[in-house]
Amino acid sequence: MKKQWVAVNEQETVAAAYDRLQQQGYQIVGRREVPVFEEVKGEPVPVRQQIEFCVIEAKDER
């Protein structure tokens, strides 16, 4: 069972990404949110949250 992390696209809703991954034959087994920072005047400033799903191929599930 090989796991991989797949990011939700910036212009995509979480629900749309979930549906897309299921249609591609993946089963979602986890989710994480990673903060994305931008440097402004030498200081890190939070810009947004990057949402990622941990997926496995559905055929691997028993």
N, C-alpha and C positions, 0 to 999 in steps of 0.2 A: 504494500500500500504506500505509494509515493505521494507525499503531500507537497503542495506548492501554494504560494501566496499570489493572488491576482488582485490588482488594484481596480477600484471603481473609477471609471473615467470621469474627468472633471464636469463634463456636460451631461452626465448620466445620473439618474436617481439610483438610490440603493436598491429599490425594488426592481428596477429595470436591469441592473447588473446581476441581481440574484436570478431573475428569469433567464437572462442571457446565458449565464453559467450552467443552469440546469438544462437548457436546450442544447448546450454544447456537450452534454453528457457528464457533467461534474456533479458531485455531491458536496455541499458546503458543510464543513465540519468545524469551522471557527471563524472569528471575525476580530479584527483589531483596528484601532484608529491611531495613526501616527501623526504628530504635529509637524507641519511644514513651516519653516522659518525663512525669513528674508533678512539680510543684513542692512540696517539703516543707520548711518552715522556710526558704524562700528559696533552696533548693538543688535543682537538677534530680536526680531519682531515676529510674533506668530502671524501667519498669513491665512492658513486654513488647516483643516484636518484631512489627511489622506486615509480613506477607508479601504481596507483590504480584506478579502475573504480567503480563508485557508480551504483548499479544495482537494478532493481525490477523485479519481475516475469512478463513476458509479458502478461499473462492472467489477471493480475490486471489492466492493462491499459484499459481505456474506452474512 
